[in-house]
Amino acid sequence: MEMEGSAVMVRGAYKRYSHSTVVLRGLDLTVADATIYGLLGPSGCGKTTLLRSIVGMVRLDAGDIYVKAHQRHKVGYMPQELGLYDYMSIMEAFHFYGKLYGM
């Protein structure tokens, strides 16, 4: 698989949460190095599932995810709502949640 110039590659991502709820269906995505992307879509369309799959928090039912220069378990993201401890700074939250996930 050619990753030159790509930071993340998603190939054939498929995730089903119940018999009738498929949120990712054969998704292919390439994120180029040194770029900023936004995921837009209605509630329940798979945005969070995709991000959580990329960082290893959700296991896909099928498909592959490649993250350049990093083992997938060392890649993280910070959700919009920090939730648990709103008194933490962003850096404190990164360190706290990173430790929870062994990063």
C-alpha positions in Angstrom: 0.0 0.0 0.0 1.5 3.3 -1.1 1.4 5.9 1.7 3.9 8.4 0.3 2.5 11.9 0.9 -0.4 10.5 3.1 -0.8 10.8 6.8 -3.8 8.5 7.1 -5.3 6.0 4.7 -8.6 4.3 5.3 -9.6 1.4 3.0 -12.9 -0.4 2.9 -14.0 0.7 6.4 -17.2 -1.0 7.5 -18.9 -0.7 10.9 -22.3 -1.9 12.0 -23.7 -1.1 15.4 -26.9 -3.2 15.1 -28.7 -5.3 12.6 -30.0 -2.2 10.9 -27.5 0.5 11.8 -24.5 0.6 9.4 -22.5 3.8 9.9 -19.5 3.1 7.7 -20.0 1.2 4.5 -16.8 0.6 2.4 -15.3 4.0 3.2 -12.1 4.9 1.5 -10.3 8.1 2.6 -6.8 9.4 2.2 -5.6 12.3 4.4 -2.6 14.1 2.9 0.4 15.1 5.0 0.4 18.7 6.4 -3.3 19.3 5.7 -6.3 20.1 7.8 -9.6 18.3 7.2 -13.1 18.7 8.6 -15.7 15.9 8.8 -19.2 17.2 8.2 -22.5 15.4 8.2 -25.7 14.8 10.1 -25.8 13.2 13.5 -25.3 9.5 13.3 -23.6 9.3 9.9 -20.3 7.9 11.2 -18.0 10.9 11.8 -17.1 10.1 15.4 -17.0 6.3 14.6 -14.4 7.1 11.9 -12.3 9.2 14.1 -12.5 6.7 17.0 -11.6 3.9 14.5 -8.5 5.8 13.3 -7.2 6.2 16.9 -8.1 2.6 17.8 -11.0 3.3 20.2 -13.5 1.5 17.9 -12.7 -1.7 16.1 -14.0 -1.9 12.5 -16.0 -4.9 11.3 -14.0 -4.8 8.1 -11.4 -2.7 6.4 -8.0 -1.3 7.2 -6.5 1.9 8.6 -2.9 3.0 8.1 -1.3 5.9 10.0 2.0 7.1 8.7 5.0 7.1 11.0 3.0 6.1 14.1 1.6 3.0 15.5 -2.1 3.4 15.5 -2.3 3.1 19.3 -0.1 6.2 19.6 -2.4 8.5 17.7 -5.1 10.4 19.6 -7.7 13.0 19.3 -9.5 15.4 21.6 -13.3 15.4 21.3 -15.2 18.7 21.2 -16.7 18.0 24.6 -14.1 17.1 27.2 -16.9 16.0 29.5 -15.2 14.4 32.6 -13.0 17.2 34.0 -13.9 20.6 32.6 -11.5 22.3 35.0 -8.4 20.9 33.2 -6.5 22.9 30.6 -6.3 21.3 27.1 -2.7 20.2 27.8 -3.7 18.6 31.1 -6.6 16.8 29.4 -4.3 15.5 26.6 -1.9 14.1 29.2 -4.7 12.6 31.3 -6.6 10.9 28.5 -3.3 9.9 26.9 -2.4 8.0 30.0 -5.8 6.3 30.1 -5.2 4.9 26.6 -1.6 4.1 27.2 -0.1 6.8 25.0 
